[in-house]
């Protein structure tokens, strides 16, 4: 089974969402990607349909935009 991917930018909204998410989903089932630290992954996030962070891309490809912390364009 493919992992879900949680994209965030390190802002307080994102960090809070990450903590809540990891309390709900086992850490081995989700990859956490900090886009401010991993700029090379911004294109992959955008291709997956992420428009803002924090966002969770499920293993089936659905994107859940959890709250608005930053637009993906701001992370480029």
N, C-alpha and C positions, 0 to 999 in steps of 0.2 A: 504494500500500500504506500502510495506517495505521501510525503509529508505536506501539511499545510505550511504556508509561509506567512509570517507576520512581519510586515514592513513598517518601520517607524523612523523618526528623525531625531529622537533623543529629547524632544521637548517634554515638559511636565505632563501634558495630556498623553503623549505616546508612552512614556515610562509608566504612568499609572495604568494605561490599557494593557501594557505588556505584563505587569504584575498580576492584574486581574485575569488575563488570559491564561497565564501559566498556572494559576490556581485552579483553572477549569479543565485545561487540556494537559496531558502529560508532556513533559519537555521533549521526550523522544518522538512525539507525534507532530511537533511543530519546529520549524526553523525560524529563528529570529534574525532579521536583517536590519541593521542600523544604517540607513541610507546616507547619513551625513559622514559616517566612517567608511562606508563601502560604496562610493560614488559609481564604481563600475557596474553596480547592480541596479542603478536607476533605470536603465534601458529595459532590463528584464522585467522590472516592476511595471513599467509603463506598458510593455507588450502584453503583460498579464491582465491589464485593465485597471491598474491602480491609478486613481486620479488624485488622491490625497492620502495622507497618512495621519493616524495609524490605519492600517488596512490589513485584513486577513484574507489571503488567497487560499481557498479550500482545495483539497486534492482533486476535486471534480472541476476546478477552474472557476468556480463562482468567487466573486470578490465581495467581501463585506467591508464597507467603509464604516469604521467604528465611530469616529468622531472627527472633527476637522482640526487637525494640528497644523498641517502645512500642505500646500498644493505640490504635486509632483514636479511641476515646472520650477518651483522655488528651490528644488534640490539639485538641479542640474548645474 
